[in-house]
Amino acid sequence: MDMIIYLICSLGAVSGFITVLLNARLIWKIVLKKANRNDDMQLFYYRFLTDTCFGTFLFCNIVYTILSMNFPEFMVNYNSFIVYSALPWSHFAACRSAIALSISFERFIAAYFPILYRTTRSKIPNWLIFLLAISFGFSEEIWLFKFCDYKLDIPSNCKVFGCAVNSCFYSFWTIHKSIIFFSILVFSILISIKLFIWNTNGQSSNQISKANRLALLDTFVVLLFDFLPSFCGTMWPTAPVFSFDVVGPYNSVLKIIGCAIESIVVSRLLVLRKDENSVSIQNVAVRKASSRYSKT
């Protein structure tokens, strides 16, 4: 049983490292360089930062989980760290969901109401949306300790955050995730319909299509690696494959695996392709210069 948890934690640690590395690269290559930014992608830049923080804190939490399994006699005195080391990544995971919802809604408005989008979008600062997402994420702590009256009553055989919290908080966590995902799914379906119409009529804009495709990619990742595991765990709570005691932190690990895959795709789309285009342009310029020199 512990071998399964070790395997799950190892996958989570590797995925967390990839997520942090690639999103930090995206921040360095795009976000911090004004010339490389795109106005339609501003919310994605905040998501790069959120994913970096999420991957970092989850990596630290996984390290604690592995240490608690290797040194149970020593770590038993720090059992409360199961919760305290998990709350930061849980906050940023909720923040990421809120930003994903904001991106889907923004892409929906841009696709169906372009005039309204152009006239009003600049009046809503992106930092305010990010601040609201951060506030939503950190409100989990209020729900856990105030509304759910959590007392750090952790079962002795519990190793991960999912089995450490009470049913009240788990219900709140499941409900708000379901509402957010359903909203994202509705907007994504409408965006897909609009994209199909654009492609059929040959009217698609490259920049807006890129932002829309990234929004649809985000929806796919949230569905496959975030919502479905949580939904299945809620529907079949007694199944061993969805037991935290058997498989460990499968929810958070699947989420970070999805983030890692998305980071690879986004890096390929936004950074590597741009670098390849720059190299191609430089090669063409070199060939032209060599051709002129040979003629002279």
N, C-alpha and C positions, 0 to 999 in steps of 0.2 A: 504493500500500500504506500509506504513512504517513497518507494522508487518512482511511483507515478507522480507524486507531488514534487519530487526532485526534478523529474523530466519537465513537468509543467512550469516549474519555477525557472529552470534553465532556458526554456523557450521564451519565457517572459523577460528574463534578463538580457538575452541576446537581442530580442525585438526592441526592448527599451533602449539599449545602446544604439541600435540602428536608427531608431526614431529621433533620439537626441542629436546624433551626429548629422543626419541629413537635414533636419529642421534648422539646426544651428547654421548649417551651410546655406540653406535657403535664406535665412535672415542675413547672413554675411554677404551673399552674392546679390540679393535683390532688395530686401527691406532697407538695409543701411545705405544703399546706393540709389539716390533719388532718380538718376537717369534710367534705371532699370524697372522702376515701379510703373504700375498701371492703375488708373483710377477705378476701374471696374473690379480690381482684385484686392482692394484695401482690407476687407474683412478677412480674406485668406491670410494676409500677413499677420494679423492678430492670432489667427489659428496656428500659424507656425510657432509663435511664441508659446501659446497654450500647450501645444503638443510637446515642445521642449521641456516645459515644466512638468507636464504629466509624466513623460518618460523618465525624467530625473527622479521624481518622488516615488514612482512605482518601482524603479530599479532599487532604490534604497529600502523600500518595504520588502521586496523580494529577498534582498540580502539579509534582512532581519529574520525573515521566515526560515531561510536556510540555516542561519546561525542557531535559531531556536530549536531546530530539529537535530543539529549536531551537538549542541551543548544544552540539553533540556534542564539539567540540574542547576546550571548557572542562570539561564534565561528565565526560569520560573519566577524569579524575583522581579522581572521586568515584563510580566505578562500584559500589563496595560499598554505596552508599546505596540501590541497587535492593532489596537485602535488608533493610538496617537501617530503611528508611522503610516497608517493607511488613510487617515483623514485628508492630508494634503493632496494625494493623487485623486481621491474621490472628489474633492472640491474642483480640481482642474478638469476632471472628466465631465462633471456637470456643467462647468463653464464651457467646455468644448461643445457639448450638446446644444447649449444656448446659442453659441456662435454659428453652429451648423444650421440651426433653425433660422437665424438672422440672414445667413447667406442664401438659403433657399427662398426665403420671402423676398429678399432683394432681387434675386434673379427672376422671380415670378413677376415682380413689378416692372423690371427692366424689359422683360419679354412681352408682356401684355399691355403695359401702359408706359411706353417709352418717353412720351412727352412729360407725364407726371414724374417719372423717374429723373429726367434731366433737370426739371425745374425745382424739385424738392429734395433730391438726395443730398446735394451739397449743404443743405441747411441742417442736416442731422449729422453731427460730428461722429466719426467712427470711434473715438475714444469714449464717447458716452455709451455706445452700444457695448463696447468692451467692458466698461465699468459696470453696467447692468448685468452682463454675463458673469463677471467676477463676483458680484454681490449675490447673484443667484446661486453660484457654486458654493460660496462660503456660508450661505443660509442653511446648508445641510447640518452644520454644527448646532445651530439653534434648534432645528427639528429634532436632532438626536438627543441633546441633553435637556432641552426645555419642554418641548411638546411631547416627546416620547419618554421623557423622564428616565433616561438611560443612566445606570449606576455602575457601569464597568463590571458587570457580573459576567465574567468570561468562563465558559466551561473548561474544565481541566484538559480535555483532549483537543481543544480548539487551537488551530494554528494560523487561521486567516481571518480577515475582516468580515467575510460573509457570515460566519457562524458566531462571531463575537457580538454582533449587534442584535437588538431585540426585534420582534416581529413588527412592531409599530413602525420603526424606521425602514425596515425592509419593504413594507407595504408602500410607504411614502416614496421610497426610491424607485420601486417598480411602477407606480402610478405615474409619477412625473416623467419617467423615461418613456412610457407608452404614449402619453399625450404628445410629447415632443416629437417622437418618431412618427406618429400618425400625421402630424402637421407637416413634417418634412416630406413624408411620402406623398401627400396630396399635392404639395407644391411641385415636387419632382415630376409627378405624372403630368401635370399641366405644362411644365417646362419641356418635357419630352414631346408632348403633342405639338407645342409651338416650334420646337427644333425640327420636327418632321415636316411641318408645313413650310418652314424656311428652306430646308434642304430640297423639298419638292419643287419650290418656286425659284430656287437659286438666289435667294435673297439674304442668306445668312451672313452676318458680320463676323469677321475672324476673331476680333477681340472678345465680343460678347459671347460667341460660341465657345471660346476657350473657357471663359468663366463659368458658363452653363455646364460644360462637360465636366469641369472640376466639381461643381455642385452635385451633379448626378453621380460622379465617382464617390463623393462623400456619402451620399445616400446609400449606395450599394455597400460601402464599408460598414456604415452604422447598422444596416439591416443584417448583414451576414455575421459580423463579429461583435455586435453589441446587443441589438434588440433580440435576435433569435435565441442566443444562449440564455438571456434573462427570462424570456418568455417560456422557454422549455423548462428551465429550472423552477418557474412558478407553477407551471401546469403539472409537472411530475416531480414534486419535491422529494419523494422517497426513492426515486431511481438512483442507483449507485453512481451513475455517470454524472449526475448533477449534485452530488453530495460534496460539500466543502471538505469534509473529513476524509473523503476517499481521493478526490482529484485535486484538492487544494484550491488556490485562487483562480479558477478557470475563467470567471467573468472578466476580471481585470487583465488576465494574460491574453485572452482572445481579443479584447479591445486593443491592447498594445500591439498585437500581431497585425490587426487591421490597420492601425496607425503606421506601422512600419511599411506595410505593403503600399499604403497610400503615399507615404513619403517617398518611396522609390519611384512610383509613377509620376508624382508631381515634380520630383527632381529631374527626371528624364524629360518631362515636358517643358519645364521652365528654365532649367539651367544647362543640362547637357546639350539639348537641341540648340540653344542659343550659342553655346561654345562651338558646336559643330558648324553652325552657320558662319560664325566669325572666322573660323579657320578656313572655311571654303572661300570666303570673300578675300582673305589674305592670300590664299593660294592663287586665286584668279588674278589679283593685283600683281603678284610676283611674276606670273607667267606673262602678263601683258608687258611688264617692265623688261623682262628678259627678251621678249619678242622685239621690242623697240630697240634694245641695245644691240641685238644681233643684226638688225637691218642697217644700223649705222656703222 
